[in-house]
Amino acid sequence: MSNGLPQRLRHLLSAALLLCAPAWTTLTADSVQTRPLAQAAGAGILPPAAHPALGTLADDPTPPASTIKLVFIHHSTGEGWLADDHGRLGMALRDNNYFVSDTNYDWGPDSIGSLTDIGHWWLWFLGPKRDAYMAALLNQSGQRSSYSRLSDDPGGENRIVMFKSCFPNSQMEGHPDDPPTAGPNPLQGNSEPLTVGNAKRIYNDLLAYFATRQDKLFVVITAPPLAQGSTDSQAAANARAFNNWLVHTWLASYPQRNVAVFDFYNVLTSNGGSPGVNDLGAAGGNHHRWRNGAVEHIQTTPGNYSTYPSSPDDSHPTAAGGQKASAEFLPLLNVFYRRWVGSPAPASPTPSATRTPTTRASPTRTSTPALATRTSTPTRTRIAPPSATPGRFLAYLPPILKGFRFQVPIPTATRPVPSTTPIHGLTPTQAQGTVVIQRGLRGDIADAYIWQSSPDYTGDWETLYTGCVGPGRKKTLLRFDLSSLDAGAALQSATLCLQQKTDGGARSVHAHRVLRDWDETTVTWAGFAAAYDQTVIGAFSAAGEGLKQVDITGLVAQWLDGRVPNQGVLLDDPGALTDENEEYWAGECEEQSLRPKLVIVLGGR
């Protein structure tokens, strides 16, 4: 394709190739023939007139003429779906002229990004802090996952809000035909009890807010299905019935055009013969797509389980499943967008009814998929500290951290200072003082976590872990660049400092010397192969949140005088059991004072 073509035309041609001739699926000529489809039981082809507000408006699956800002609320499944080397949703959105931003774990005020279960949507869109959460969401323009996107931000607020719960939300109790819960809803703001009736009530309640925001398009992505080994037939049938209700019934009497549903669940319940081969373009199977000039939601393949599990006990969709979903979703998103902009002029937001505070529950965390090895792309950038005013990033921190600044910990009389450690083979100098090695301040650090449950995954984001998430152990790797230090200085002390985000309880986190080189963008559990010295060189208590310190003076002395190479430190919580873990801010954290640092005290000799 000629580089002389305008960027807009190149993107549209790329989209046509992605949607019409994907390279990731093998289809027979017969399977892609366009011919009338027999209606399957319970599956309908939905014309625009099926929606009371649409009248006879003709649907149009072509991309928007101008760039539209979109934000996607998700967790690990969404991360895999967006990734260029997995589900390719980011590229598909880019090539259809959407400027994409996203949220993930730990994003936003009160870390609301960690809460994406069905009951949590009440907090986002109706709860007592709704206005703060929505202000942050509509102004989010950063990336919290790795994917390609348009290079130019068109400015202004996000116009489209996509939101998705993860597959644990397909473990539904109750019965398929249960009506929405009447009276108080115990799921409101919580993860449980997740029943068909409670979930229907949550979504019904959301419409009251969405009706006041016709200046925004809200797109529900249904929760993906569970692998057969991770659920039971009753829960799976409930999930199927609930998602059919969202597609066919939920919006039947909603008079506006600014809400739409994509049935991610249904799309992932039929494949092309195995989890690694999809059935994109097949006449039969389970789909939600644009076909033969209409929106089609069809189920001809029986089954309510994921047909794209990463493994028998891992419900994260494979790349083939994600790519099928991307290709079916984009024409529908374009239809949803054009239906919306065909509406009357957006009304200004109107005040909502008084909201009752609720207790905020803990999020249901899910394992992160083992994505294929990532290759560098020009669009992948580290989350860097903002260059604007200091208050800009503080708006996205939990309130307890706003207005608080951690000071560089300097040893005092209350903390014994180790005796001077000479650096062997170097000529002593009079250099002295405190040096802080920290990303954005001096030198640089590499940091990542590795996870036993996803042995090919690289945890290179703004949160580090020790302990266990599920049954799988997580360990953190850190390496500090010491090249800026005076080679002739005498080392008095070296203290590794971290800001812990969660209370780990009465356990100890151990520090170990790393024995091999590693890269924070590619290191994995499988590749690292436990390459660290089992000797514990220091430890700190996992109890409580806030500043954690461990003395690693002896190891740093060996790095400085060349006795051992500087390959970093590994942190491990060996006493943690299933789902016992600690979280720490990583070098990607927007607030510099929360990033890991190595505080070195030098003294003349």
C-alpha positions in Angstrom: 0.0 0.0 0.0 1.5 3.3 -1.0 2.7 5.6 1.7 1.4 8.4 -0.4 -2.2 7.6 0.5 -3.8 9.9 3.1 -3.7 8.5 6.6 -7.5 8.4 6.8 -7.7 6.3 3.6 -5.0 4.0 4.7 -6.9 3.3 7.9 -10.1 2.6 6.1 -8.4 0.2 3.7 -6.7 -1.5 6.7 -10.1 -1.8 8.4 -11.6 -3.4 5.3 -8.7 -6.0 5.2 -9.1 -6.7 8.9 -12.9 -7.2 8.8 -13.2 -8.9 5.4 -10.1 -11.1 5.0 -8.6 -11.8 8.4 -5.5 -13.9 8.2 -6.1 -15.7 11.5 -9.0 -17.9 10.6 -9.3 -20.7 8.0 -12.7 -20.8 6.3 -14.0 -22.8 3.4 -15.5 -21.1 0.4 -18.9 -22.5 1.3 -18.7 -21.1 4.8 -18.3 -17.5 3.6 -21.1 -17.5 1.0 -23.7 -14.9 1.6 -27.1 -16.5 1.7 -30.2 -16.1 3.8 -30.0 -17.6 7.3 -32.6 -19.7 8.9 -33.7 -18.2 12.2 -32.4 -20.2 15.1 -34.6 -20.7 18.2 -34.1 -17.7 20.5 -31.9 -15.8 18.0 -33.1 -12.9 16.0 -31.9 -10.6 13.2 -32.5 -7.2 14.7 -33.6 -4.4 12.3 -33.3 -0.8 13.5 -37.1 -0.7 13.9 -36.8 -3.3 16.7 -35.8 -0.3 18.9 -38.6 2.0 19.7 -36.6 5.1 19.2 -35.1 4.2 15.8 -38.1 4.4 13.6 -37.1 3.7 10.0 -33.6 5.1 10.2 -31.3 2.9 7.9 -28.3 1.4 9.7 -24.9 2.2 8.4 -21.7 0.1 9.4 -19.2 2.5 7.9 -16.7 4.2 10.3 -17.2 7.8 11.5 -15.9 10.5 9.2 -14.1 12.3 12.0 -12.1 10.9 14.9 -14.2 9.9 17.9 -12.9 9.6 21.4 -13.7 6.3 23.2 -12.8 5.0 26.6 -12.9 1.3 27.5 -13.4 0.1 31.2 -11.9 -3.4 31.5 -9.5 -5.8 33.3 -7.3 -8.6 32.0 -9.6 -10.0 29.4 -10.0 -6.6 27.9 -6.3 -6.1 28.0 -5.8 -9.3 25.9 -8.6 -8.2 23.6 -7.0 -4.8 22.9 -3.5 -6.2 22.4 -1.9 -6.1 18.9 -0.6 -9.6 19.4 -3.8 -11.1 20.8 -7.3 -9.8 20.1 -6.3 -6.8 17.9 -9.2 -4.7 19.1 -7.0 -1.7 19.6 -5.9 -1.8 15.9 -9.5 -2.4 14.7 -10.7 0.7 16.7 -7.8 2.7 15.4 -8.5 1.8 11.8 -12.2 2.7 12.2 -11.2 6.2 13.3 -11.7 5.9 17.1 -9.1 7.4 19.5 -9.0 4.8 22.3 -8.1 5.2 25.9 -8.7 2.7 28.7 -8.9 2.0 32.4 -7.6 -1.1 34.3 -6.9 -2.2 37.8 -6.0 0.6 40.2 -7.1 3.4 37.9 -8.9 6.6 38.9 -10.3 8.1 42.1 -10.4 5.5 44.9 -8.9 3.0 42.5 -12.4 2.6 41.0 -10.8 1.0 38.0 -10.3 -2.1 40.1 -14.1 -2.5 40.5 -15.8 -3.9 37.3 -18.2 -6.6 38.5 -21.8 -6.2 37.5 -22.8 -4.8 40.9 -20.0 -2.3 40.7 -21.5 -0.5 37.8 -23.9 1.1 40.3 -20.9 2.8 41.9 -19.6 4.1 38.6 -22.9 5.5 37.2 -25.2 6.0 40.2 -23.3 5.9 43.5 -22.4 8.7 45.9 -19.1 9.4 44.1 -20.5 9.0 40.6 -19.7 12.6 39.5 -16.1 12.3 40.5 -15.7 8.9 38.8 -17.4 10.1 35.6 -15.4 13.3 35.4 -12.2 11.3 35.6 -13.5 8.7 33.1 -14.7 11.2 30.5 -11.3 13.0 30.6 -9.2 9.9 30.6 -6.8 10.0 27.6 -4.1 7.6 28.6 -3.4 4.0 28.0 -3.4 1.4 30.8 -2.7 -1.5 28.4 -0.5 -2.1 25.4 -2.2 -1.6 22.0 -1.9 0.6 18.9 -4.0 3.7 18.6 -4.3 6.9 16.6 -1.3 9.2 17.3 -3.4 12.4 17.5 -5.8 13.0 20.4 -8.6 15.1 18.9 -9.2 16.7 22.3 -12.2 17.1 24.5 -14.1 14.5 26.5 -14.6 10.8 25.5 -17.8 10.5 23.6 -18.2 6.8 23.8 -18.0 4.7 27.1 -17.5 1.0 26.7 -17.6 -1.1 29.8 -17.2 -4.8 30.5 -17.2 -7.2 33.5 -14.9 -10.2 33.5 -15.8 -13.9 33.2 -16.4 -14.5 36.9 -19.6 -12.6 36.3 -20.9 -15.5 34.2 -21.1 -17.6 37.4 -24.7 -16.6 38.0 -27.1 -18.0 40.6 -30.9 -18.1 40.3 -32.9 -19.2 37.3 -32.9 -18.2 33.6 -36.3 -16.6 33.7 -36.0 -14.7 37.0 -37.4 -11.1 36.8 -35.4 -8.1 38.0 -35.2 -7.9 41.8 -37.8 -5.8 43.4 -37.0 -3.7 46.5 -33.5 -3.4 47.9 -30.8 -5.0 45.7 -28.0 -6.6 47.7 -25.8 -6.6 44.6 -25.8 -2.8 44.5 -22.1 -1.7 44.7 -21.0 -5.3 45.5 -19.7 -8.5 43.7 -22.3 -10.8 45.4 -24.9 -12.1 45.6 -24.7 -12.4 41.8 -28.2 -13.7 40.7 -30.0 -13.2 37.4 -32.6 -11.0 39.1 -30.1 -8.9 40.9 -28.0 -8.4 37.7 -31.1 -7.4 35.7 -32.0 -4.8 38.4 -28.6 -3.3 38.2 -28.8 -2.7 34.5 -32.4 -1.4 34.7 -31.2 1.1 37.3 -28.4 2.3 35.1 -30.8 3.5 32.4 -31.9 6.4 34.7 -28.4 7.9 34.5 -27.8 7.0 30.8 -31.0 8.9 29.9 -29.6 12.1 31.4 -26.4 11.7 29.3 -27.5 11.6 25.7 -24.3 13.5 24.9 -22.5 10.1 25.4 -22.9 6.7 23.9 -22.7 3.8 26.4 -21.8 0.4 25.0 -22.2 -2.6 27.2 -19.8 -5.5 26.4 -21.3 -8.6 28.0 -19.1 -10.7 30.3 -17.3 -13.5 28.5 -18.3 -17.1 29.2 -16.5 -19.4 31.6 -14.6 -22.5 30.5 -16.6 -25.7 31.1 -14.3 -26.8 33.8 -14.8 -23.5 35.7 -18.6 -23.5 36.1 -21.7 -25.7 36.1 -24.6 -26.1 33.7 -27.1 -24.1 35.7 -24.8 -21.1 36.1 -23.9 -21.3 32.4 -27.6 -21.4 31.4 -28.3 -18.4 33.7 -25.5 -16.4 32.1 -26.8 -17.3 28.6 -30.3 -16.2 29.5 -29.1 -13.0 31.2 -27.1 -11.9 28.1 -30.0 -12.7 25.8 -32.1 -10.5 28.0 -29.6 -7.7 27.7 -29.6 -7.9 23.9 -33.3 -8.5 23.2 -35.3 -7.1 26.2 -33.3 -4.6 28.3 -33.6 -1.7 25.9 -37.0 -2.6 24.4 -38.8 0.3 26.2 -35.8 2.6 26.5 -36.7 5.6 24.4 -33.2 6.9 23.6 -30.5 5.8 21.2 -27.4 6.3 23.4 -27.1 2.8 24.9 -26.1 -0.4 23.0 -25.1 -4.0 23.7 -22.4 -6.2 22.1 -22.8 -9.9 23.1 -19.1 -10.8 23.7 -20.5 -13.9 25.5 -22.3 -15.3 22.6 -19.5 -14.7 20.1 -17.1 -16.7 22.3 -19.4 -19.8 22.5 -18.6 -21.2 19.0 -15.3 -21.8 17.3 -13.9 -23.3 14.1 -13.0 -26.6 15.6 -10.6 -25.7 18.4 -9.8 -22.8 20.8 -7.1 -21.7 18.4 -9.3 -21.5 15.3 -12.3 -19.2 15.0 -15.5 -19.4 12.9 -15.5 -15.8 11.7 -17.6 -15.5 8.6 -19.2 -18.9 9.0 -22.9 -19.0 8.2 -23.7 -21.0 11.3 -22.4 -20.8 14.8 -22.9 -18.1 17.4 -22.4 -14.6 16.4 -23.3 -10.9 17.0 -22.4 -9.1 13.8 -23.4 -7.1 10.7 -24.5 -9.5 8.0 -26.6 -9.2 4.8 -27.4 -5.5 5.6 -28.7 -6.1 9.1 -27.6 -6.7 12.7 -27.6 -10.4 13.4 -27.6 -12.1 16.8 -27.7 -15.8 16.2 -27.0 -19.1 18.1 -27.0 -22.3 16.0 -24.3 -24.1 18.0 -25.5 -25.4 21.4 -23.5 -24.8 24.5 -23.1 -22.1 27.1 -19.3 -22.5 27.8 -16.3 -20.7 26.3 -15.0 -22.4 23.2 -11.9 -20.3 23.3 -10.4 -21.0 26.8 -6.7 -20.4 27.1 -6.6 -23.7 29.0 -9.2 -26.1 30.5 -9.1 -24.1 33.7 -8.4 -20.6 32.3 -11.3 -18.8 30.8 -9.3 -15.9 29.3 -10.1 -16.0 25.5 -7.5 -17.1 23.1 -6.2 -14.8 20.4 -8.5 -16.5 17.9 -11.6 -15.7 20.0 -10.6 -12.1 20.6 -10.0 -11.6 16.9 -13.4 -13.0 16.0 -14.9 -10.6 18.5 -13.0 -7.6 17.1 -14.1 -8.3 13.5 -17.7 -8.8 14.5 -17.8 -5.8 16.9 -16.4 -3.0 14.8 -19.2 -2.8 12.2 -21.7 -3.0 15.0 -20.0 -0.2 16.9 -20.2 1.9 13.8 -23.9 1.1 13.5 -24.4 2.0 17.2 -22.5 5.3 16.7 -24.5 6.3 13.6 -27.8 5.4 15.3 -26.8 7.7 18.2 -25.7 10.7 16.1 -28.9 10.3 14.1 -30.7 11.3 17.4 -31.9 14.8 18.2 -29.3 17.2 19.5 -27.8 15.9 22.8 -29.4 17.3 25.9 -27.3 18.8 28.7 -26.8 16.5 31.7 -29.7 16.8 34.2 -29.4 16.2 38.0 -30.3 12.7 39.1 -32.2 11.7 42.2 -30.5 11.6 45.6 -28.2 8.7 45.9 -27.7 6.5 49.0 -24.1 5.7 50.0 -23.2 2.0 49.9 -20.4 -0.1 51.2 -17.7 -0.6 48.5 -16.8 -4.2 48.0 -13.5 -5.6 47.0 -13.1 -6.4 43.3 -13.2 -9.9 41.9 -9.6 -10.3 40.6 -9.0 -12.5 37.6 -5.7 -14.0 36.4 -4.0 -12.1 33.5 -3.8 -14.1 30.3 -0.6 -15.4 29.1 -0.4 -13.4 25.9 2.0 -14.1 23.1 5.5 -12.6 23.4 5.1 -8.9 22.7 7.2 -7.1 20.2 8.0 -3.4 20.5 5.8 -1.1 18.5 6.1 2.7 18.0 2.8 3.2 19.8 3.7 1.4 23.0 4.8 3.9 25.6 5.6 3.7 29.3 3.1 5.6 31.5 5.3 8.6 32.3 4.8 11.3 35.0 2.7 14.1 33.5 4.4 17.3 32.4 1.5 19.5 33.4 0.8 21.0 36.8 1.4 18.7 39.8 -2.3 18.7 40.7 -3.2 17.0 37.4 -2.3 13.5 38.4 -3.3 13.9 42.1 -6.9 14.0 41.0 -6.6 10.3 40.1 -5.2 9.1 43.4 -7.2 7.8 46.4 -8.2 10.7 48.7 -5.9 9.5 51.5 -2.9 10.1 49.2 -3.9 13.6 48.0 -1.9 16.4 49.5 0.6 13.9 51.1 4.2 13.7 50.0 6.6 11.0 51.1 9.9 12.3 52.2 13.2 10.7 51.2 14.0 8.4 54.2 17.4 9.4 55.6 18.9 7.3 58.4 18.7 9.1 61.8 19.7 8.3 65.3 16.5 6.2 65.7 17.6 4.0 62.9 21.1 2.5 63.3 23.5 3.4 60.5 25.8 0.6 59.3 29.5 1.2 59.6 31.2 2.4 56.5 31.7 -0.3 53.9 34.8 0.3 51.8 34.5 -0.3 48.1 37.3 -2.7 47.3 39.9 -1.8 44.7 38.8 1.8 44.5 40.7 5.0 45.5 38.8 6.6 48.4 37.4 10.1 47.9 35.7 12.7 50.0 32.3 12.3 48.2 29.5 12.1 50.7 25.8 12.7 51.1 22.5 11.0 50.2 21.7 9.8 46.7 18.2 8.7 45.6 17.9 6.5 42.6 14.4 6.7 41.3 12.6 6.9 38.0 12.1 10.5 37.1 14.6 11.8 39.7 18.0 10.2 39.1 19.1 7.2 37.2 16.4 4.7 36.3 14.9 1.5 37.5 13.5 -1.6 35.9 10.7 -3.3 37.7 8.2 -6.1 36.8 6.4 -9.0 38.5 6.3 -12.6 37.3 3.4 -15.0 37.9 3.3 -18.7 38.4 -0.3 -19.0 37.1 0.6 -17.2 33.8 4.2 -18.4 33.2 4.5 -16.5 29.9 3.1 -13.2 31.1 5.1 -10.1 31.9 3.8 -7.9 34.7 5.2 -4.6 33.5 2.6 -2.1 34.7 2.1 0.3 37.6 1.4 -2.4 40.3 4.0 -4.9 41.6 3.1 -8.0 43.7 4.4 -10.5 46.2 2.5 -13.4 47.6 -0.2 -15.4 45.8 -3.0 -14.3 43.5 -5.2 -17.4 43.3 -3.0 -20.3 44.0 -0.2 -18.9 41.8 2.8 -17.1 43.4 3.9 -13.7 42.2 7.4 -12.3 42.7 8.7 -8.8 42.0 12.0 -7.9 40.3 13.7 -4.6 40.7 17.0 -3.3 39.3 18.5 0.2 39.9 20.9 2.0 37.6 24.0 2.9 39.7 26.1 4.4 36.8 25.7 7.9 38.1 27.5 7.2 41.4 31.0 8.4 42.2 33.2 5.3 41.8 35.5 6.4 44.7 32.8 7.0 47.3 32.6 5.0 50.5 29.2 3.4 51.0 27.6 3.8 54.4 24.1 2.4 53.7 21.7 1.4 50.9 18.0 1.1 51.6 15.4 -0.2 49.2 12.1 1.7 49.6 8.7 0.8 48.3 5.2 2.1 48.9 2.8 -0.8 49.8 -0.8 -0.4 48.7 -2.4 -3.2 50.6 -2.1 -4.8 54.0 -0.4 -8.2 53.7 -0.9 -9.3 57.3 1.6 -10.9 59.7 4.1 -12.2 57.2 7.6 -11.2 56.0 8.6 -10.2 52.5 12.2 -11.5 51.7 14.8 -9.9 49.4 17.1 -12.0 47.3 20.0 -11.3 44.9 19.1 -11.9 41.3 21.5 -14.2 39.3 20.7 -13.4 35.7 20.0 -10.5 33.4 16.4 -9.7 32.6 14.3 -7.1 30.7 11.2 -5.6 32.4 9.2 -5.7 29.1 9.8 -9.4 28.5 10.7 -11.2 31.7 8.3 -14.1 32.6 8.0 -16.8 35.2 9.0 -19.5 32.7 11.9 -17.5 31.2 13.3 -16.3 34.6 13.5 -19.9 35.9 14.0 -19.0 39.5 17.3 -17.4 38.8 17.9 -15.9 42.2 20.1 -16.7 45.3 18.0 -18.5 47.9 19.9 -16.6 50.7 17.7 -13.9 52.3 19.6 -10.6 52.3 16.9 -8.6 54.0 13.2 -8.6 54.9 10.3 -6.3 55.9 6.9 -6.9 57.5 4.0 -7.2 55.1 1.6 -5.8 57.7 0.0 -2.5 57.0 0.2 0.0 54.1 2.7 2.7 53.3 6.5 2.9 53.3 8.4 -0.4 53.4 12.2 -0.4 53.7 14.8 -3.2 53.5 18.6 -2.7 54.1 20.6 -4.1 51.1 23.9 -2.4 51.9 26.0 -5.5 51.6 24.6 -6.4 48.1 25.0 -2.8 46.8 28.6 -2.7 48.0 29.3 -5.8 45.9 27.6 -4.2 42.9 29.6 -1.1 43.2 33.0 -2.7 43.5 32.3 -5.3 40.8 32.4 -8.5 43.0 29.0 -9.4 41.5 27.0 -8.0 38.6 24.1 -5.7 39.2 21.2 -7.9 38.1 18.8 -6.6 40.7 16.7 -7.8 43.7 13.8 -10.2 43.9 11.1 -9.8 46.5 9.1 -12.9 47.6 6.5 -13.5 50.3 7.2 -17.2 51.0 4.5 -17.6 53.7 1.6 -16.5 51.5 -1.3 -18.9 50.9 -3.9 -18.8 48.1 -5.0 -15.1 47.5 -2.8 -13.7 50.2 -0.7 -11.0 48.6 0.8 -7.5 48.8 0.6 -4.8 46.1 3.2 -2.0 45.6 3.4 1.1 43.4 5.8 0.5 40.4 8.0 2.9 38.5 5.1 3.5 36.1 3.0 5.2 38.8 2.1 8.8 37.8 3.0 10.2 41.3 6.8 10.1 41.4 7.0 10.0 45.3 5.2 6.6 45.2 7.7 4.9 42.9 10.3 2.4 44.2 13.7 4.0 45.1 17.1 3.1 46.4 18.4 5.5 49.0 22.2 5.4 49.2 24.2 7.2 51.9 27.8 7.9 51.0 30.6 9.2 53.3 34.2 10.2 52.9 37.0 8.1 54.3 
